Amino acid sequence: MADEITQEEPKKKKGLLKWIIILVLLLGIGAAAFFFKDTIMDMVGMGGDATEEQVEEQPLADAPGFKGEMASVEPFVANLNDPLGKRYVKLGLEVELINEKAVSEFDSSQIKIKNMLLILLGSKKPQEMLGPKNQLQLQQEIVDRINQIIGEGKVLQVYFSVYILQ
């Protein structure tokens, strides 16, 4: 009878030790994830101070209330810079221009603008297209590129009417 009691105690101690080890490992993993979350988010392109600084340095046009004339770029699909070639974006734009003359220049340059957009989007990695900060940065890049085509200062702002990342 005494032998049975002493054999049960080591089994209980081994089971308790196993649970303590598992608990310590889980707490360690959780603590590491908490302390390295910013680094991990930067690696997948979903956060970080560098992106915030880039967006804050660029002057963006005010979104509320339209100041100029509007023109559209019909939704189109563009492949992204993905090693597997399976990622793409569907994008439609509404472009705010300073006046009617700028709208007519925009309309006559639609092919050049769409070509520029395809090249720009084709150079982007899928991670660079995620999140509102990256989308604001993309809007500003598009404004700058369209201004290069139709003339500086003619584009006030670009708005996404369709933005689907697949």
C-alpha positions in Angstrom: 0.0 0.0 0.0 2.8 2.4 0.9 4.5 1.6 -2.5 1.4 2.7 -4.4 1.3 6.1 -2.8 4.9 6.9 -3.5 4.6 5.9 -7.1 1.6 8.2 -7.6 3.4 11.3 -6.2 6.2 11.4 -8.8 3.6 11.1 -11.6 1.7 14.1 -10.2 4.9 16.1 -9.9 5.9 15.3 -13.5 2.5 16.4 -14.8 2.6 19.6 -12.9 6.2 20.3 -14.1 5.1 19.8 -17.7 2.3 22.4 -17.3 4.6 24.9 -15.6 7.1 24.6 -18.5 4.3 25.1 -21.1 2.9 28.1 -19.2 6.4 29.7 -19.0 7.0 29.1 -22.8 3.6 30.6 -23.7 4.3 33.7 -21.5 7.8 34.1 -23.1 6.3 33.9 -26.6 3.6 36.4 -25.7 6.1 38.8 -24.2 8.4 38.6 -27.2 5.5 39.2 -29.6 4.5 42.3 -27.5 8.0 43.8 -27.5 8.7 43.1 -31.2 5.3 43.9 -32.6 6.5 47.2 -34.2 9.5 45.4 -35.8 7.2 42.7 -37.1 4.7 45.2 -38.5 7.5 47.1 -40.3 8.7 43.9 -41.9 5.2 43.2 -43.4 4.7 46.8 -44.4 1.8 47.6 -42.0 3.3 50.2 -39.7 6.3 52.1 -38.6 7.4 55.6 -38.0 9.2 55.9 -41.4 6.0 55.8 -43.4 4.3 58.3 -41.1 7.2 60.8 -41.5 7.1 60.4 -45.3 3.4 61.1 -45.5 3.6 64.1 -43.0 6.4 65.8 -45.0 4.4 65.8 -48.2 1.8 68.6 -48.4 -1.6 67.1 -49.3 -4.6 68.9 -50.7 -7.6 69.2 -48.5 -10.1 66.5 -49.0 -13.3 68.2 -47.8 -15.0 70.3 -50.4 -13.9 70.3 -54.1 -12.1 73.4 -55.3 -11.8 72.5 -58.9 -13.2 70.5 -61.8 -13.4 66.7 -61.7 -12.2 64.1 -64.2 -12.2 60.3 -64.1 -9.9 57.5 -64.8 -12.1 54.4 -65.4 -11.3 51.4 -63.2 -8.5 49.2 -64.5 -6.4 46.3 -63.3 -2.6 46.4 -62.8 -0.2 43.7 -61.8 1.9 44.4 -58.7 5.6 43.7 -58.2 5.0 40.2 -56.8 7.5 37.4 -57.3 4.7 34.9 -57.8 2.9 37.2 -60.1 -0.5 36.5 -58.4 -1.1 39.9 -56.8 -2.9 42.8 -58.6 -4.8 45.9 -57.8 -8.0 47.3 -59.4 -8.0 51.0 -59.3 -10.4 53.8 -60.3 -9.6 57.5 -59.8 -11.4 60.8 -59.6 -9.0 63.6 -60.3 -9.6 67.2 -59.1 -8.1 69.7 -61.5 -7.8 73.5 -61.3 -10.0 74.5 -64.2 -11.8 73.3 -67.4 -8.6 73.8 -69.5 -6.8 71.4 -67.2 -9.6 68.9 -67.6 -9.3 69.0 -71.4 -5.5 68.5 -71.2 -6.2 65.6 -68.8 -8.7 64.0 -71.1 -6.3 64.3 -74.1 -3.5 62.7 -72.1 -5.5 59.7 -70.8 -3.4 57.1 -72.6 -0.1 58.6 -71.2 -1.7 58.8 -67.7 -3.0 55.2 -67.7 0.5 54.1 -69.0 2.2 56.0 -66.2 -0.3 54.4 -63.6 0.4 50.9 -64.9 4.2 51.4 -64.6 3.9 53.0 -61.2 1.6 50.3 -59.8 3.8 47.6 -61.4 6.7 48.8 -59.4 4.9 48.6 -56.1 5.0 45.5 -53.8 1.8 44.3 -52.3 3.0 45.4 -48.8 3.4 49.0 -50.1 -0.2 49.1 -51.0 -1.6 48.2 -47.6 -2.9 50.6 -45.0 -4.2 54.2 -45.1 -0.7 55.7 -44.8 0.5 53.9 -47.9 -2.7 54.8 -49.8 -2.2 58.5 -49.0 1.4 58.3 -50.1 0.2 56.6 -53.4 -2.3 59.4 -53.9 0.4 62.0 -53.6 2.7 60.1 -56.0 -0.1 59.9 -58.6 -0.7 63.7 -58.2 3.0 64.3 -58.8 3.2 62.0 -61.8 0.0 63.4 -63.5 1.3 66.9 -62.9 4.5 65.9 -64.7 2.4 64.9 -67.7 -0.1 67.7 -68.0 1.8 70.5 -66.3 2.8 71.4 -62.8 0.1 72.5 -60.4 -2.9 71.5 -62.5 -3.9 68.5 -60.4 -5.2 69.5 -56.9 -6.0 66.0 -55.6 -6.7 62.4 -56.5 -9.4 60.3 -54.9 -9.8 56.6 -55.2 -13.2 55.6 -56.5 -12.2 51.9 -56.7 -9.4 50.3 -54.7 -9.3 46.6 -54.6 -6.1 44.8 -53.7 -6.1 41.1 -54.5 
